[in-house]
Structures are given as structure tokens and as C-alpha cells.
Amino acid sequence: MSVFDDFERLKREGLPQILVIFGEEDMLVQEIKNQLLDFVKYDSTDLGQSYFDLNNGNLDLALEELDSLPFFSDIRLVIFENLTNMTTEKKSVFDDKQMKRFEDFLENPVDFTQLVIILHGKLDSRLKSVKKLKKVASLLDAKKMKRTELFNYFNKVNPELSNPVLNRIVDKSNEQFPTIKQNIELIKTFNGNKKISIEDVEKVVPNSLQDNIFLLTEFVIRGKITEARNLVHDLTMQGEDIIKLTAILTNSFRLYYQTKLMQEKNWSEAKQTEQLKINPYRIKLANQLVGSISSTYFAQALLDLIDLDYQLKSTGADKVYRFDVTLIKLTLKKK
């Protein structure tokens, strides 16, 4: 289950008296925060609600709010953001005296205060204050989402998108939550009220690094060394690291080698997908690419890339030069 599933459960059951939203996936923390503010109908003019960014707020006033009686309601909602004392970040907002006062509240929380703590980082479980917090609070850990969790979440909030379309958007977004969200908004703006197709995704959504690596592999396999070298130049100019490119290229050739072996056994694409447990679209593209090429080529290419990775990490040789030489070797071997 994802953090969004946990949050939906809490909303159905009723928010707990003390809730902590935390995690190193900052965009997920921000998204849950936004959904929380919508759910509680947060209004800065509402005397029963208080929000404090502890990096910028009046800290003593924030602590006073924890014990202040609510106006015109039974519950006062207090939101603390960036209480870095409780994270692994080497930074404190509360001094020792203020922290003691906060811990006293955790030991004896008043019934009329509902507290939400939003932390952009990892809880430091070694701290006494965090141990006290865990005893009384419900925790929402915004950790990195798996592909299926990403798909299920965006499928739920965007039911108008077909499964193939959403899968392609996830692919082109490198399975990154903020990028998926941004690309869905982009393509909806572009298409207006029209139904979104795979062709629309290809036209509107920018290529991911994985897409560019696929294109690079295709250039190599088709013997287009000039295009391959130009693409590598563009990627490095955009800040991509040669070691990272090598790792992704190696994974791609590993997939092609596996696909070719399965193809030689007359395995269907469905059976290949089940075995490799990756997106069917990638399997389809891989099958199209490896069709007339021997498995021997992919086996040797994989060994060359593994050797390149070793050289890049163990010698002081020029990384771009080493990568370029290997790229040429892979292209010439294909010929």
C-alpha cells in the first residue's frame, strides 16, 4: 500500500489526534500536505485552525497554540511544518527549553488539540522526542512508490486515461511521481477535452532518459554511429553522467539479450512479460529491435559494457573517450 492508501484510510476513519507526515520523497510529502489542507478545509482566517512553518514562524506562539482553547468549536487544529529537531537533518528550530515544552505536550496531549506535524525528511528514531511521538501519533511515511502504486494512484485520480496511455506516461516519466503528475497536466492542457491516445503521449510528453537510451541502443544496432555519438553529446551537455548512462545502457542490453533468448525459444510477448516482470510496452519494443540480430551479438555487447563500467570506476581514463570507444566497437561488431 502507498502513503495515499494509508491517508485515504485515515480520512475514512477520522484523522487521529496527532498525525505525522514525513519522508525523504519531498514531492509526496507536499502532495499529502496539500490533500490534507483540502480535506480539513484549511482557512488561515479560521480561529480554530493554526499553521506554523517553524523555519519562519513565532516558535513560542506555536507552542502556546497547543494548549490554547479553541474558538467556536470543540477542536483546535494546529499544523507544524519543518520541525527539524525530530529528523536526521542536522538542524534545530526549537531550543532545549522549547523542545522540553513540546515533549511535555506529547506526554499529556490535551483533548481539544489536534496536531499535524509535516516533516520533509527522515524521522530520527534514536531521539527521545521521536520515541515519545511514535507512542501517541499515527505516521504517514511518504516513501518512494513502486510502479504499481504509481499506476494505481494516477489511474484512480485520472480515470479518463486508458491503461496503455497511463503506462506510457509512467514510462516516459521515469516512474517519478512529480514528473508523472506534471506530464499528465501537460497532455491534458494540450488535448483539451479530446480523448488522449498513445500518439498524443509520444507527441507531447518529453522523452525520458530511458527513452533516449532506447534510441541510443537503436542507433547502435542500426549502425548509425554518428547519430549515436550526437545523442550521447546532447545527454552529457544536459548533465547526464557517463557512468549513469553506462549503467542504464547495460541494463537495456541485458533486457535485449534476455528477450532474444526467449524469442529463440518461441516464447510469446505475454510469457516474456510474465517472466521478466516489466512493462509489456518495453517487451514489445525490445522484440521489434532484436528481431534479426543474433543472441551472440547481445552477449558480447553486454560483456563489453560490463568491462566499460569497470574501467570507468577503476581507472583515471577519460570517461567520455572510453564510452565513445565502446560505442564504436558495439556499432562495428553489429556490422
N, C-alpha and C positions, 0 to 999 in steps of 0.2 A: 504493500500500500504506500502511496505517496503522501507527502505532507498535506496535499489538498484533500485527499480522502479523510485524513485524520481531522482536518479542520471542519469538513462537512459534518463529520460525526459529532464534533463538539457543538456545532451550531444547532444540530437536531436535539442534542441532549441539554443544551443550555450552557453558555460559557461558564467555566469554573471561576471561583473567586480569585484565583491567581493563575494567570496564563503566561507562559514564556515562549516567545517565538525567537528562534535563534538558528544560526547556521552560517557556514562559510560560502554558501551559494547566495551571494548578495541579492541577485535579482529575484530569487524565490522568496527571500525574506521580505523584500519590498512588495512583491505581489501579494503575499499573505497579509501584510500590513494594510495594503490598500483594500483588500477584501474585508478585513476586519473593520476598518473605518466605515465602509459601506454598510456592513451588517449592523453595527451599533448606531448607525446614522449620526456619526460624529459631527458636532457643531461647536465651533470654538466659542459661540455666544451662549451655549447651554451651560448654566451654572452647575449642573450635575455631572459635567464632564471636564476633565483636565488633561492636557497633553504637554509633556516636557521633553524637549531634546536636551539631554543632560550635558551635551557638549557646549550648549549655548545658554541654558536656562538658569533661573534662580534656584540653586540647589536646596537651600533651606526652605524656600516656599514649596518646592516639590515634595519635600519630606513632610511638611505641615499638612499638605493635602491628603496624605494617607490617613490622618486621624481627624480630618475636618468633617463635620456633619454635612450631609447632602442638603441641597435646597430643593424644595418642592418635589422630592422623590424619596424612595426608600434606599436607593443605592447611589453611591458616587463612583463614577468610572474614572480611574487615574491611569494614564499611559506614560510609562517611562521608556524613552528610546536612548540607546547608547550608554547603558550603564556598564561601562567597560571594566569596572572593578571585577566583574564576575566572569570575564572572558580571558582567554590566553593572551590577549593583546597586552603589551607592557605599558598600560596607561590607566590612570585612575581619575575619575571625576569626583567621587566622594572622598573627603579626607577621613581619617580614622574615626573621628567623632561622629561624622555623618553616617559612616558605614555602620557604626555600632547602633545608631538610631534606626537604620534600615533593618538591621538584623533583629532588633527588638520587635519591629513590626512583623517580621516573618515568624517569630516565635509566638506572637499573640495578635494575629490579624483581626482587626475589628470587623464585625459582621456587615457594616454598611459600606465598606470599601471593596470595590472590585478592581484589582490591579492587573495591568497587562504590561509585560516587560518585553521590549523588542531589542534584540542584540544582533549586531552584524559581525558574527564571529563564533568561535567555538567556546562553549562553557568550560571553565577550568574546574574540573571535578575535584581537584586537590584542595580547593579553598573551603574554609569553614562555612562561609556565607552561601556557597553553591550547594553544599551538603544540606544546609537548612532549607534552602529554596526547593530542592528536589523533594523534600518531605511534604511540602504543602502545595506545590504547584503542579499544573499539567504542562507538559512540554511538547512543543511542536518543533521538531528538528527538520529544518529546510535543507536536507542533504540532496546531493546530485540525483536526479531522476533517471531511471532506466528508460530505455527506448519505449517499452510497452506502457510505462507510466506516462511518458510524454504523450504518446499517441492517444491513450485513453482520456487524458485530461483535455487535450485540444479537440478531440472528437466530441467530447461532451459539451464544450463551450462553443463549438463551431459545427453543429450537426448538419449544416448545409454542404459541408465539404465531403466529397466521396472518399472512401478509404484509399484508393490509389493516389488521389490528389494530395491527401494529407500525408501519406507515406513519402511522397516525393518532396514535399515541403520539408518534412523532418530530415530527409537525406541531405537536401541542399542547405540545410541549416546546421549541419554537423551535429545534430541531436542536442543542440544548445537551446535551453528554454527561452531566453530573451530574443535570440535570433529567429526562432520559430514564430514567436508572437509578432515580432516586427515584420517578418515576411508575409504572414497571414494578413496583417493590416495593409501591407503594401499591395498585395494582389487583389484584396477586396476593393481598395481605393481605385485601382486600375480598371477592374472589371465592372464596377458599379453593381447593378442588380443582376447581371448576367451569371449564368452557371459557370463555375470555374472548371477548366479542363487541365489535363496534364500539359497540353501545349501552352496554355496560359502560364503555367508554373515555369516551364522552360524559358518562356519569353521574358517574364517579368522578374523572377527571383534570381538574384546574382548567383554565379557559380560558387559552390563551396570549395574548400581546399581539396576535399575528396573528389569532387567533380573534375577539378584541374589535374589531379593525379591520374584520374582515369583517362583524361585527354592526353596527358603526357605519355602514359603507357600505350595508348593507341598510336600516337606519333612514332614511338619507338618500334612497335610491332609492324607498323606500315612502312618503316624505313624512312620516315620524314625527320631526319636528324636536325635540319635547320629549324623546323617548327618546334621540335622538342627543346632545343637549346634556347630558342627565343622565349618559350614559355617558362623555362627554369629561370632565365634572366628576369622576366617580369615578376615571378614569385619572390625571388630574393630581393628585388627592388621594393616589394611590398612588405618586406621584413620577415619573410619566412626563413627559417634556419635550415641549412643544408642537412644537418643530422636528422631533423624532424622530417624533411622531405624524403630522406633515405629510408627512414623507418616506415613511413606510410607507403612508399613505393614498394618496399619489401613485402609488406602485408598484402598489397594488391597483387604482386606476382605470386605470392603464396596462394591467394584465392584462385588465380588463374590456373595455377598448377593443379590444385585440388579439383577445380571444375573440369579441366582437361582429362584428368584420370577418370573422373566419374562419367564424363562424356564417352570415353573409350569403352566403358562398361555398359553403355547404352542406358544410363540412368536418366530418368525424366528430370525436368527442372524442379518439379514438386518434390521429388525424392532428394535431390541435391539440397534444396532449401531446408528440408527437414533435417538432413544430416549436418549441414553447416550452421543452421540456426541463424541465418542473416536475412536481410530483406529480399524478397523474391525479385524485386526490380534489379538489384545488383547481380543476382544469379542470372537473370535474363541477359543483361548487358555482357556479363562475363562469357556466357555461352556464345553470344554473337561474335565476340572478339577472338576467342581461341579456336574457332571452328576448324580452319585448315592448317593449324600450326601443331607441330609435334610436341609431345609432353617433354621430350628431351631438351628442347629449347628452354622451356619454362624452368625445368630442374636446374639447368646450368645458370640461367639468369638469376635464379634465387640464390645460388651459391656465390655468384659474383656480387650480388647486393649485400649478402651477409659479410663477405670479405671487405667490401667497401665500408660498411658500418664499423667493422673492427679497425680499419685503417684510420677512419675519421676520429675515432675515440682514443686511439693509442699512439698516434704519431703527430708530429707538428706540421705535416704537409698541408699545403693549401687545399682547403675543403672544396672550394668551387672547382678547382682544377681536377681533383680526384673524382668528383661527381661527374664532371664533363667527360673524362676519360672512360668511366664506366658506362655512361650513356651511349657513347660512340661504340664501345665494344658490344653492347646489347643490340644496337642497331645493325652493326656489321654481321654479327652472328645470325641475325634473322635473315640477312641476305644470303 
